[in-house]
Amino acid sequence: MRILFTFAGGSGHLLPLVPIARAAGSAGHAVAVAGRPSHAPEIEALGFTALPIGSDANAPEVRIPLRPLNPRREDRVLREGFARRVGRERAAALLTLADEWRPDVLVCDETDFGAMITAERLGLPHAIVQVIAAGSFARRSVVAGRLAELRAAHGLPPDPELAMLDRDLVLSPFPPSFRDPAFPASATTHAIRTAAAEPPDGTVPPWLDDLGTPTVYVTLGTVFNLESGDLFERVMAVVGKLPVDVVVTVGRQIDPAELGPLPPRVRVERYIPQAVLLPRCDLVVCHGGSGSVTGALAHGLPLVVIPMGADQPMNAARCEALGVGRVLDALEATPEEVGASVSAVLDDPAYRLAAERIQDEIAALPGPEHAVTLLEGLSG
């Protein structure tokens, strides 16, 4: 079977596909991954055939000031960006690509609306992989109008219930309890265990074995790290003074030296694979991205969440509701408030116990091999 994996966003939209694609390749299926041109090196480094399509997003190249949370702005990005401009571009490109690569099944992330249109146009079975943990960001009411226009442009019949979003199969790499109960999963949704499956890319840094207890991991993700203003500095102004070891990853675009001189117990790197770092940690301070939150919970780690945009406020709200962490305001949080939250979460075992309950839930889910079995069932 030939399986084409596609994603419309950044690395956070690619990584949930990786364990499924790896399992498909291990099962003997032909696999390729279609993403934006700038992601081709990353796709190839992960061991897949990269099929670059479309244009690249206008992402910042240096750090920019932090903006206030604005749900209307985020809805506009989803509606006018992903559902209209990106959807139109990717539908055209994927139709051409599918004619050349000839997939039997198409697997796309939940914001790759152009891929869903392509599958329907060609009569291909397709699976959608959720990339937003809380399930309350990519709402039907936000994208319905633009998807109706996209369908009409491709000669597809009206779809008032938006069955295109979950018709064949939905794969959710998140624990079901984390999903916002106001947005229940569809009957075609299958939860799978992939959060802890990201493998190391290379050797494990030897200094990881020297980390003590407790160890705090600080990350602002792979996109919002550049939109975080002085948040790194505010967090490090106090976390580095606590009686903890600290590991900070700033992303590939930021020079660790930008954070200036730091105490000996603080280590700043561009990137460290979660799979080798999180087992050595006791707490995660992060922006609330779906990958960061689920990675922490897969290792039973509580969180301090400082959301900046996109799906992060929804994920932060679920962390608070489930008792696995505390939430701070990214614009207003002072170093003292960050330090107090870190200390409170470390000192109160209830947060760790709540995180470990979700860890157990994740561990009980079927692995990515189950997803491959479901994909094989789609192709008949």
HELIX and SHEET records of a PDB file:
HELIX    1   1 SER A   11  LEU A   14  1                                   4    
HELIX    2   2 LEU A   15  LEU A   17  5                                   3    
HELIX    3   3 VAL A   18  SER A   26  1                                   9    
HELIX    4   4 PRO A   37  HIS A   39  5                                   3    
HELIX    5   5 ALA A   40  ALA A   45  1                                   6    
HELIX    6   6 PRO A   71  ARG A   76  1                                   6    
HELIX    7   7 VAL A   77  VAL A   86  3                                  10    
HELIX    8   8 GLY A   87  TRP A  101  1                                  15    
HELIX    9   9 PHE A  113  LEU A  122  1                                  10    
HELIX   10  10 ARG A  140  ALA A  153  1                                  14    
HELIX   11  11 ALA A  163  LEU A  165  5                                   3    
HELIX   12  12 PRO A  176  PHE A  178  5                                   3    
HELIX   13  13 PRO A  206  ASP A  210  5                                   5    
HELIX   14  14 PHE A  224  GLU A  227  5                                   4    
HELIX   15  15 LEU A  231  VAL A  239  1                                   9    
HELIX   16  16 PRO A  256  LEU A  259  5                                   4    
HELIX   17  17 GLN A  274  LEU A  277  1                                   4    
HELIX   18  18 LEU A  278  ARG A  280  5                                   3    
HELIX   19  19 SER A  290  ALA A  298  1                                   9    
HELIX   20  20 GLN A  312  ALA A  321  1                                  10    
HELIX   21  21 PRO A  335  ASP A  347  1                                  13    
HELIX   22  22 PRO A  349  ALA A  363  1                                  15    
HELIX   23  23 PRO A  368  LEU A  378  1                                  11    
SHEET    1   A 7 THR A  49  PRO A  52  0                                        
SHEET    2   A 7 ALA A  30  GLY A  35  1                                        
SHEET    3   A 7 ARG A   2  THR A   6  1                                        
SHEET    4   A 7 VAL A 105  ASP A 109  1                                        
SHEET    5   A 7 HIS A 126  VAL A 129  1                                        
SHEET    6   A 7 LEU A 169  SER A 172  1                                        
SHEET    7   A 7 THR A 189  ALA A 191  1                                        
SHEET    1   B 6 VAL A 266  GLU A 269  0                                        
SHEET    2   B 6 ASP A 245  THR A 249  1                                        
SHEET    3   B 6 THR A 215  THR A 219  1                                        
SHEET    4   B 6 LEU A 283  CYS A 286  1                                        
SHEET    5   B 6 LEU A 303  VAL A 305  1                                        
SHEET    6   B 6 GLY A 325  VAL A 327  1                                        
END                                                                             
